[in-house]
C-alpha cells in the first residue's frame, strides 16, 4: 500500500495539477514553435537578408537548431535541482525563462537596424529558450505522473504532452490570423512581433496556476526517506542524481534516446519543414500551409489522451511501436499528398502523420517516468529526452531542407525519417514494459533501481 505521503489526490486536485502542467507546457511549446514557424516564414528575410532565399532559410533554421543544443544543458541543470529541491520550483523558473526570452525576441531589432548584431541577439535568446525547455518537459510530466492513479498513469501523464500540439495550435493560429489580416509587408515589418509579445500575458496566467499546486508526494516521500538515511548513516554520502542515473540507469537512458528519434524527427518534418516544402516545392501559399498544420494540430491534441489511455490497457511498448511503424509507412504517401498542392490532401497528410506521431508521444511521459527511481527520475527522464533532441529534432528541418536543396525530391527526406523509425523500433523492442511499475516504491538507498512489482489500486 502507498504511504500517506503518496496517497492519491482528490479528483479536483489532480485536475488542477494536470491543468498546471498542461498550461505550462502549452506556453513553453507555444514559445518554441512560434520561433520555428517564424524561422520558416520571416526570419530568413529579417535577420539574414543578404543570402539567397533557400540559404537564408537554412541559416534561419540553424538558429532554430541552436535552441535544441541548449536543451541538454537545461536537462542537466534542471534535472539535478529538480531531484534535489523538487519539481514545482524548477517548473516556475523554466516558465519565467522561456516567457522572458520569447517576449524579448518580439522587441529585437532586425538586420536592417543593427546589422550583424541582430542574428547574434536572436541566437542568444534562442539559447535561453532551449535551456528552459530542456528543464520544463521532465518536471511537467513527473508532476502529473507522481500524483496520478497508477491504473490511469498513461492517460493522466499524456495531458502535459498535449501541450505540444496545443502550443503548436496556438502559435500557428496566431500566425495564420495575422497573415490573413495583414499584408505581407505589414507582417514582415511589425506584425510578426505580436505573437512573441503575447507570450508575456500567457506567462502571467501560467505562473498563477502553476504556483497554486502542491509538490509531488512521491518526491516528498523519497526526500523524507533520504533525510532519515542521512541521519542514521552519518558516514554515507548521497550521490549526485546525475552520477546515480548514469551508473544505475544508463540502459534506460539509451532506450529513451532511441525511442525519441522517430518521434522527434517525424514531428519537426511534419510541422516545421512542411512550411518550407509546401510553399517552395508544392506551390502552396503560406496561409494554406499554416491552416493545414492548424487543423492537424487540433486533431493531434484530441488523440493524445486516447493513445495514453490505450497504453494503460495494453502497455507502453505496443502503442509506441504502432506509432513508430505507422509513421515510417506513412512518409511516402505523406509527401505524395503534399505534392498535389490540394488543401484537403495537405490536411490529410499532416493529420494522419500527427495522429501516428501521437501514438509515440502520448505514452512517452509515463514510459520514461516509470524507467527511473524517484531521486534520479527528473535527471533520467530529462537527459534521455533532451539529449536525443540534439541528434533528432534539432537538425531535422536543417537536414530535410538540405536534402531538398541537393536532390530536389522528397524521397531522401522520407528515407531519412524511415531510418529514424528503425532506430526507435529497435530501442523500444529491447526495452522492458513499465506499465505495472509502482512509482511510490522509493529506493532504500541511493542508486537502487525502482520496483517492478505491479502497482496496487492505491499506488502512485
Secondary structure, DSSP 8 states (H G I E B T S, - for coil): ---GGG----HHHHHHHHHHHHHHHHHHHHHHHHHHHHHHHTHHHHH-TTS-HHHHHHHHHHHHHHHHHHHHHHHHHHHHHHHHH-HHHHHHHHHHHHHHHHHHHTT---HHHHTTHHHHHHHHHHHHHHHHHHHHHHHHHHHHHTTS-GGGHHHHHHHHHHHHHHHHHHHHHHHHHHHHHS-HHHIIIIIHHHHHHHHHHHHHHHHHHHTTS---HHHHHHHHHHHHHHHH-TT-----HHHHHHHHSHHHHHHHHHHHHHHHHHHHIIIIIHHHHHHHTS---HHHHHHHHHHHHHHHHHHHHHHHHHHHHH-HHHHHHHHHHHHHHHHHHHHHHHHT--HHHHHHHHHHHHHHHHHHHHHHHHHHHTTS-GGGHHHHHHHHHHHHHHHTHHHHHHHHHHHHHHHSSSHHHHHHHHHHHHHHHHHHHHS---TT--TT---SSTT-----S---TT--
